Structure formats: C-alpha cells, structure tokens
C-alpha cells in the first residue's frame, strides 16, 4: 500500500494534520474553560467579597449610631436618617448576593434592625427608661456579634470557592501545557520519520541511479544492470533507463555485425574482380538486411524516447505532490500561529484580573487606615470621657465599643489582604505558564517551517531527476538521429551496389569506400562494452 512516493507523502501529511487538529481542539476547549472560570471569578467572587465587606461595615455603623444615640452624641433625627441610609445600603448588598427574606442571615439582620428601632423608641420617649435602654444596647451588641460571625462564615465560604476556581484554572493550564508538549514530541517524531523515509526512499536511490549513469557514461559499459528500488515511480524510471541501455546494446551489436559483413564483402571484391557480380549481389542482400535492422533499431529508439518522456512527466507530477504537501504544512504552521494568538489573549485577561486584585488590595488598605484612625479617635474619646467622670461614663462605653470595632476592622483587612495576595500570586503563575505555552507554540511553528524547507529541498531533488530524465530523452533523440544517418549511409551503399553491377571500376571504388566506412563503424562500436 505504501510502495509509492505519493502514498508515503500523503500518509505523513495526514498524520501531521490529524495530530495538529486534535491538539488544536483540546487546547481550544481548555482555553474556553479557563476563560469561563476567570469570568466567574471576576463577575461573582470579587463582587461578593465587596458586598460582604460593605455589610460588615454597615453593621458596625449601625451599632455605632446606637451607642451614639444612647450617649446623646447623635440626635434622633440624625439617627433616623443614618439608620435608613445604612439599612437601604445593606439590603441592596444582600439582594446583590442573592439572599431572600427567608434566609437566616437576612433574618438576623432584621432582628438587629428591630432592636435598634426599639432602642430608638426607648431613647425618644418622654421619660427615658435607662434599664430598658441598656438592655436594648446589650441585645444590639449581642445580635451584631452574632451577625458578624454569620458574615465571617459566608466570607470564608466565598474565599474557599475562589481558591477552588483558581485551582481549576491551574489544572486547565497544566492540561494545555501537557497537550503542547505532546504536540511538539509527535511533530518532531513525524518530521524525523519523514526526513528518514525521504532520504532512504527518494534521495539515496536517485543518487545511486545518478552514480550508475555517470559510470555508464564513462565506461560505455552497456552490460550494466541498474538496481531495483522500493518505490514504483523509481522502478518505472529504472526500467525505462534499462530499456534504453538494452536498446543501445542491441543496436550497436547489430551495427558491429553489419560492419563485419561489409568488411568481408569488400575483401571479396578486392580479391577477385571476376566474382564481382556475385559479390555485388551478396552485398545488396547484406545491405537490405542492414536496412531492416536499422528500421528495427529506429523503432526501439522511438520507444526509448517515449519512455524517457513518460519518466520525466512522472517526476514532474511527484514534484507537484511534494509542493502540495509543503503548502499543507504551511497551513498547519498558520493554525499553530492562530493558537498562539489565543494564548496571548488569555494571558491579557489574566493580567487584567491581576490588576483588579491589586485595586481591591488598595481599597482594603484604605479601610485599614480608616480603622486605625477610628481607633485613635476612640482612644481620645475614652480619655475625654474619663476626665468627664460620671457624666462621661456612657460616652466611655461608646468609645470602647468603637475601639473594639476598629480593631476588628483592621484584623479583617489583614485577612482580606492575605487572601488577595494568594489569588494574585496564583494568577501570576498562570500568566507565566501562558507565556511558556506561547513560546512553545512559536517553537512548533519554527519546526513546521523547517519541514517546509525540507520538502522544498525534496522538490528540488525531484526537479533534478526530471532534468536527468529529459537529458536521457535528449540522448535517445540524438541516438535516433545517428541511426537515421547510418541508414542514409546504407542507402548510399545500396546505390553504390547498383552502380558496381554496371562498372567494375566503380565497384572497386565503392569497395574502398565500404572498407573505410566499415572500419569507422568497428571503431565506433568497439568503444562500447556489449553483451
């Protein structure tokens, strides 16, 4: 099945095309999966973390305005305005996270809001019941702490989901890397096998055939037998050239025999003029036989010329097939270049994601700075409350609570920064992996271009084979012309024989001419080694 050059070349190109298409399909699927995970991380995880932080900050603000209302540092109208604004912002964040009215966390928030409303009603009554107010304040603190714990649990679950998606992205990128490595190994193997087969099946046989033809031209040894080859095209060419050599051998043998006969006839003519008539008759018979032989030789030369032309056409067709294969490999290199562009686009998306993570880190740092300033202000407020004595006790409680809230805020920002740092590090590793894959895809394009160069050299080799076949056809045409020239000389001999039958002197002159021509033919044929 693979005993022709066309079949072997087509099999190699089909293998390269199949492996390339398979690798491109796998890489495309992996890139789509990576893009999907990245989009989910950007559109869901980061906004969810932001909403959770907003809810925690609003919860602390609600507790703070409750203590401010208790300590008479905040008017009832201001409390009502701030409470409505904070509640509206918190509910909007809850709904953005997908919570409904039946969720436990949202019900805990409603309970906290209800306790703040109860404190508001107690503090705005005509006669303030301080025991009830303190009880409401303690309940607010307890509910706020419980609500904060619930938010922390939600935040931990969101962080775990983010880590899980990051791990999935790394797994997909590793899979793409494995596919690219496999493609490089397979393409390298195919290139080496194609080079080895081309050298063994085409280049070496053609070189051997050229050496045989050069040796034949130098030694003029027409007994040479050209070796057979493993491919049909080269065997056809070898058979055509062998047929041409055999035709030369047979023709020159006939010419040698004819020259010997002419020489014998002329000797008879010179020895006895009395037998000139008989000798002339014999000479004409020999000339007629020589004409028949020349006709057969002329026909053989025509067939050899036709075979050489057919061999040249087959070689040209093989060169066209190699050219087509080179174009297919160039298309494969173009497909790998497109794959490199897709990898660059994915790397750009990862860089954008990294920048967004750094922006979030900047916002968290700002929150940490605000918490530190709040802690300092609360410390100053506690000092002032201590100076105020009994009248500043309520304000001291508020200041202490504010310090506690500021410390928790600072701790939360540290945890957020740690998580964001891990996420940004993972994205940077993914970007480095994408850059490595991009370099390897470029290397695959380089290998494909080297294969194109090898096929171009193969095409040039086949073109040289076409030139050899055309040269053989030219040689056959020249030999045919020489046979025609010899036939013309023999025709002249026939005319001379007719003249000899009428005039012995002309016979003697013709015999001398025949002796010279026979000598020339013998010299010519003796230059060749015949079977």
C-alpha positions in Angstrom: 0.0 0.0 0.0 2.9 2.4 0.8 5.1 1.3 -2.1 4.7 4.6 -3.9 6.1 8.1 -3.1 2.7 9.6 -3.3 1.2 7.2 -0.8 4.1 7.8 1.7 4.0 11.6 1.4 0.2 11.6 1.8 0.3 9.4 4.8 2.9 11.6 6.5 0.9 14.8 5.8 -2.3 13.2 7.0 -0.6 12.2 10.3 0.6 15.7 10.9 -2.8 17.2 10.1 -4.6 14.8 12.4 -2.3 15.4 15.3 -2.4 19.2 14.8 -6.2 19.3 14.6 -6.6 17.1 17.7 -4.2 19.2 19.7 -5.9 22.4 18.5 -9.3 21.1 19.5 -8.1 20.1 23.0 -6.3 23.5 23.5 -9.4 25.4 22.4 -11.6 23.5 24.9 -9.1 24.2 27.7 -8.9 27.9 26.8 -12.6 28.2 26.8 -12.8 26.5 30.3 -10.1 28.8 31.6 -12.0 31.9 30.3 -15.2 30.7 31.9 -13.6 30.2 35.3 -11.9 33.6 35.1 -15.1 35.4 34.1 -16.9 33.7 37.0 -14.2 34.8 39.4 -14.3 38.4 38.1 -18.1 38.7 37.9 -19.1 36.7 41.0 -16.4 36.1 43.6 -14.8 39.6 43.8 -18.2 41.5 43.9 -19.4 39.0 46.6 -16.4 39.8 48.8 -17.0 43.5 48.3 -20.7 43.2 49.2 -19.8 41.2 52.4 -17.3 43.8 53.4 -19.9 46.6 52.9 -22.5 44.7 55.0 -19.9 44.3 57.8 -19.0 47.9 57.7 -22.7 48.9 57.7 -23.4 46.6 60.7 -20.6 48.3 62.7 -22.0 51.7 61.7 -25.5 50.6 63.0 -24.0 49.6 66.3 -22.0 52.8 66.5 -25.1 55.0 65.9 -27.0 53.0 68.5 -24.3 53.8 71.1 -24.2 57.4 69.9 -28.0 57.7 70.4 -27.6 56.1 73.9 -24.8 58.6 74.7 -26.8 61.6 73.3 -24.0 62.3 70.8 -26.4 61.8 68.0 -29.8 63.5 67.6 -32.9 61.4 67.0 -33.4 62.9 63.5 -29.8 62.2 62.6 -30.1 58.7 63.9 -33.2 58.1 61.8 -31.6 59.4 58.7 -28.4 57.4 59.1 -30.3 54.3 60.1 -32.4 54.4 56.9 -29.4 55.0 54.7 -27.4 52.2 56.2 -30.3 49.8 56.1 -31.0 50.6 52.5 -27.4 50.0 51.5 -27.2 46.8 53.5 -30.4 45.3 52.0 -29.2 46.2 48.5 -25.9 44.3 49.2 -27.9 41.3 50.5 -30.1 41.2 47.3 -27.0 41.5 45.1 -25.6 38.4 46.9 -28.9 36.6 46.1 -30.4 36.5 49.6 -34.2 36.4 50.1 -36.3 37.4 53.0 -36.4 33.8 54.3 -32.7 33.4 54.6 -31.4 33.1 58.2 -28.6 35.7 57.8 -31.1 38.3 56.5 -33.5 37.5 59.4 -30.6 38.1 61.8 -30.1 41.4 60.2 -33.8 42.2 60.5 -33.6 41.3 64.2 -30.7 43.7 64.7 -32.6 46.4 62.9 -35.7 45.7 65.1 -33.5 46.1 68.2 -32.2 49.4 67.0 -35.7 50.6 66.4 -36.6 49.5 70.0 -33.6 51.5 71.3 -34.7 54.5 69.3 -38.3 54.3 70.7 -36.9 54.0 74.3 -34.5 56.9 73.9 -37.1 59.2 72.2 -39.8 58.6 74.9 -40.8 61.4 77.1 -39.2 59.6 80.1 -36.2 57.5 79.3 -36.0 54.1 81.0 -32.3 53.6 81.2 -32.5 50.0 82.3 -34.5 49.1 79.2 -32.1 51.2 77.1 -29.1 49.4 78.5 -30.9 46.1 77.8 -31.6 47.1 74.2 -28.0 48.2 73.8 -26.7 44.9 75.1 -29.1 43.0 72.8 -27.9 45.1 69.9 -24.3 44.2 70.7 -25.1 40.5 71.0 -27.1 40.5 67.8 -24.3 42.4 66.0 -21.7 39.9 67.2 -23.9 37.0 66.0 -24.5 38.7 62.7 -20.8 39.4 62.2 -20.0 35.7 62.9 -22.5 34.7 60.2 -20.9 37.1 57.7 -17.5 35.7 58.5 -18.7 32.2 57.7 -20.2 33.4 54.4 -16.9 35.2 53.6 -14.9 32.0 54.3 -17.1 30.0 52.0 -16.7 32.6 49.2 -12.9 32.6 49.7 -12.9 28.7 49.5 -14.9 29.0 46.3 -12.4 31.4 44.9 -9.5 29.1 45.8 -11.3 26.2 44.2 -11.8 28.2 40.9 -8.1 29.2 41.0 -7.1 25.5 41.4 -9.4 24.6 38.4 -7.7 27.3 36.3 -4.3 26.0 37.2 -5.4 22.4 36.3 -6.7 23.6 32.9 -3.5 25.5 32.2 -1.4 22.4 33.1 -3.5 20.3 30.8 -2.9 22.8 28.0 0.8 22.6 28.7 0.8 18.8 28.5 -1.1 18.9 25.2 1.5 21.4 23.7 4.4 19.2 24.9 2.8 16.1 23.3 2.2 18.0 20.1 5.9 19.1 20.0 7.1 15.5 20.6 4.7 14.0 18.0 5.5 16.6 15.3 9.2 16.1 16.0 8.8 12.4 15.6 6.9 12.8 12.3 9.5 15.2 11.0 12.3 12.8 11.7 10.5 9.8 10.2 9.6 11.9 7.1 13.2 13.0 6.7 14.5 9.5 7.1 12.0 8.0 4.7 12.6 10.7 2.1 16.3 10.2 2.3 16.1 6.4 2.2 13.3 6.1 -0.4 14.0 9.1 -2.7 17.3 10.8 -2.2 19.6 7.8 -1.9 18.0 5.8 -4.8 18.2 8.9 -7.0 21.9 9.4 -6.0 22.7 5.8 -6.7 21.0 6.0 -10.1 22.9 9.1 -11.0 26.2 7.4 -10.0 25.3 4.4 -12.2 24.5 6.6 -15.1 27.8 8.6 -14.7 29.7 5.3 -14.5 27.9 4.0 -17.6 28.8 7.2 -19.5 32.4 7.0 -18.5 33.0 3.3 -19.2 30.4 2.9 -22.0 29.5 -0.4 -20.5 26.1 -1.3 -22.0 26.1 -4.6 -20.0 25.4 -2.6 -16.8 22.2 -3.7 -14.9 20.6 -0.8 -13.0 19.4 -1.8 -9.4 15.7 -2.1 -8.5 14.1 0.2 -5.9 11.3 0.0 -3.3 9.0 2.6 -4.9 7.0 2.2 -8.1 8.0 5.6 -9.6 11.7 4.9 -9.2 11.3 1.4 -10.6 9.5 2.7 -13.6 12.3 5.2 -14.2 14.9 2.5 -13.7 13.1 0.2 -16.2 12.9 3.0 -18.8 16.6 3.7 -18.5 17.5 0.0 -18.5 15.3 -0.4 -21.6 17.2 2.5 -23.3 20.6 0.9 -22.4 19.4 -2.5 -23.7 18.2 -0.9 -27.0 21.6 0.7 -27.4 23.3 -2.6 -26.7 21.2 -4.5 -29.3 21.6 -1.7 -31.9 25.3 -1.5 -31.6 25.6 -5.3 -31.7 23.7 -5.2 -35.0 25.8 -2.4 -36.3 29.0 -4.3 -35.4 27.8 -7.4 -37.2 26.7 -5.4 -40.2 30.1 -3.7 -40.3 31.8 -7.1 -40.2 29.7 -8.3 -43.1 30.5 -5.2 -45.1 34.2 -5.7 -44.4 34.1 -9.3 -45.6 32.2 -8.3 -48.7 34.7 -5.6 -49.6 37.6 -8.1 -49.2 35.9 -10.5 -51.5 35.5 -7.7 -54.1 39.2 -6.7 -53.9 40.4 -10.3 -54.2 38.5 -11.3 -57.3 37.1 -8.9 -59.8 35.7 -11.9 -61.7 33.3 -12.6 -58.9 32.2 -9.0 -58.7 28.7 -9.7 -59.8 28.2 -12.4 -57.2 29.8 -10.2 -54.6 27.7 -7.2 -55.5 24.5 -9.4 -55.2 25.6 -10.6 -51.8 26.5 -7.1 -50.8 23.0 -5.9 -51.8 21.5 -8.7 -49.8 23.6 -7.7 -46.8 22.6 -4.1 -47.2 18.9 -5.0 -47.4 19.3 -6.9 -44.1 21.1 -4.0 -42.6 18.2 -1.7 -43.6 15.8 -4.0 -41.8 18.0 -4.0 -38.7 18.2 -0.2 -38.9 14.4 0.1 -39.1 14.1 -2.1 -36.0 16.8 0.0 -34.2 15.0 3.2 -35.2 11.7 1.8 -33.7 13.5 0.8 -30.5 15.0 4.3 -30.2 11.5 5.8 -30.6 10.1 3.6 -27.8 13.1 4.5 -25.5 12.4 8.2 -26.2 8.8 7.8 -25.3 9.6 6.0 -22.1 12.1 8.7 -21.1 9.5 11.4 -21.7 6.9 9.5 -19.6 9.5 9.2 -16.8 10.1 12.9 -16.9 6.3 13.5 -16.6 6.0 11.2 -13.6 8.9 13.0 -11.9 7.2 16.4 -12.6 4.0 15.0 -11.1 5.9 13.9 -7.9 7.4 17.4 -7.6 3.8 18.8 -7.7 2.7 16.4 -5.0 5.7 17.5 -2.8 4.8 21.1 -3.5 1.2 20.4 -2.3 2.5 18.8 0.8 4.7 21.8 1.6 1.6 24.1 1.3 -0.3 21.9 3.7 2.5 22.1 6.3 2.5 25.9 5.8 -1.3 25.9 6.6 -0.5 23.8 9.8 2.0 26.5 10.9 -0.6 29.2 10.3 -3.1 27.2 12.5 -0.5 27.0 15.3 0.2 30.8 15.0 -3.6 31.4 15.5 -3.4 29.2 18.6 -0.5 31.4 19.9 -2.7 34.5 19.4 -5.5 32.8 21.5 -3.0 32.1 24.3 -1.8 35.7 24.2 -5.5 36.9 24.6 -5.9 34.6 27.6 -2.7 36.0 29.1 -4.0 39.5 28.7 -7.2 38.6 30.6 -5.1 37.2 33.5 -3.1 40.4 33.6 -6.4 42.4 33.8 -7.6 40.1 36.6 -4.3 40.7 38.5 -4.7 44.5 38.2 -8.3 44.3 39.6 -7.0 42.2 42.5 -4.4 44.9 43.2 -7.1 47.6 43.1 -9.1 45.7 45.7 -6.0 45.5 47.9 -5.7 49.3 47.6 -9.3 49.7 48.8 -8.8 47.3 51.7 -5.6 49.2 52.7 -7.7 52.4 52.8 -10.2 50.7 55.0 -7.4 49.6 57.3 -6.1 53.2 57.5 -9.6 54.4 58.4 -9.9 51.8 61.1 -6.6 52.9 62.6 -7.7 56.5 62.7 -11.0 55.5 64.2 -9.2 53.5 66.9 -7.1 56.6 67.7 -10.2 58.8 67.9 -11.9 56.3 70.1 -8.9 56.3 72.5 -9.0 60.1 72.6 -12.8 60.0 73.3 -12.2 57.5 76.1 -9.6 59.8 77.7 -12.0 62.7 77.5 -14.8 60.6 79.0 -12.6 59.6 81.9 -11.9 63.3 82.5 -15.7 64.0 82.5 -16.2 61.5 85.3 -19.7 60.1 85.9 -21.3 62.2 83.2 -19.0 60.8 80.6 -19.5 57.1 81.5 -21.9 56.5 78.7 -19.6 58.1 76.2 -16.8 56.0 77.5 -18.8 52.8 76.8 -19.4 54.1 73.2 -15.7 54.9 72.8 -14.6 51.5 74.0 -17.0 49.8 71.6 -15.7 51.9 68.7 -12.2 50.9 69.5 -13.3 47.2 69.5 -15.0 47.7 66.1 -11.9 49.4 64.7 -9.6 46.6 65.9 -11.9 44.0 64.3 -12.0 46.0 61.1 -8.2 46.2 61.0 -7.9 42.4 61.5 -10.4 41.8 58.8 -8.5 43.9 56.3 -5.3 41.9 57.1 -7.2 38.7 56.3 -8.5 40.2 53.1 -5.0 41.2 52.0 -3.7 37.7 52.7 -6.4 36.1 50.6 -6.0 38.7 47.7 -2.2 38.2 47.8 -2.7 34.4 47.3 -5.1 35.0 44.5 -2.8 37.5 42.7 0.2 35.0 43.1 -1.8 32.2 41.6 -2.8 34.5 38.7 0.8 35.5 38.1 1.8 31.8 38.0 -1.0 31.2 35.4 0.3 34.1 33.4 3.9 32.7 33.4 2.5 29.3 32.3 0.6 31.0 29.4 3.8 32.8 28.4 5.7 29.5 28.4 2.9 27.9 26.3 3.1 30.8 23.9 6.9 30.3 23.4 6.4 26.6 22.8 3.7 27.2 20.2 6.1 29.6 18.4 8.7 26.8 18.5 6.2 24.4 16.9 5.7 27.0 14.1 9.5 27.1 13.6 9.6 23.2 13.3 6.8 23.3 10.8 8.8 25.9 8.7 11.9 23.7 8.8 9.7 20.8 7.5 8.6 23.2 4.7 12.3 23.8 3.9 13.0 20.1 3.8 10.1 19.5 1.4 11.4 22.3 -0.7 14.8 20.5 -1.0 12.9 17.3 -1.9 11.1 19.2 -4.6 14.4 20.5 -5.9 15.8 16.9 -5.9 12.8 15.6 -7.9 13.3 18.5 -10.3 16.9 17.4 -10.9 15.5 13.9 -11.5 13.2 15.5 -14.2 16.3 17.1 -15.7 18.1 13.7 -15.8 15.1 12.1 -17.5 14.9 14.9 -20.0 18.6 14.5 -20.6 18.1 10.8 -21.2 15.3 11.7 -23.7 17.7 14.1 -25.5 20.3 11.4 -25.7 17.8 8.9 -27.1 16.8 11.5 -29.7 20.4 12.1 -30.7 20.9 8.3 -31.0 17.9 8.1 -33.1 19.3 10.8 -35.4 22.6 8.9 -35.6 20.7 5.7 -36.6 18.9 7.7 -39.3 22.3 9.0 -40.5 23.7 5.4 -40.6 20.6 4.3 -42.5 21.2 7.1 -45.0 24.8 5.8 -45.4 23.5 2.3 -46.0 21.1 3.6 -48.6 24.0 5.1 -50.3 25.7 1.7 -50.2 22.7 0.3 -52.0 23.0 2.9 -54.7 26.7 2.1 -55.0 25.9 -1.6 -55.4 23.7 -0.9 -58.3 26.4 1.1 -59.9 29.0 -1.6 -59.3 26.9 -4.1 -61.2 27.4 -2.0 -64.3 31.0 -1.0 -63.8 33.8 -2.9 -62.1 35.9 0.2 -61.6 33.1 1.8 -59.7 32.8 -1.5 -57.7 36.5 -1.2 -56.7 36.0 2.4 -55.7 32.8 1.5 -53.8 34.6 -1.4 -52.1 37.3 1.0 -50.9 34.6 3.4 -49.5 32.9 0.5 -47.8 36.1 -0.7 -46.2 36.6 2.8 -44.8 33.1 3.0 -43.5 33.2 -0.5 -42.0 36.4 0.5 -40.2 34.8 3.6 -38.8 31.8 1.5 -37.6 34.1 -1.0 -35.9 36.0 1.8 -34.2 32.7 3.3 -33.0 31.2 0.0 -31.8 34.5 -1.1 -30.1 34.2 1.9 -27.8 31.2 0.2 -26.1 31.2 -2.9 -24.0 28.4 -5.1 -25.4 26.7 -8.2 -24.1 
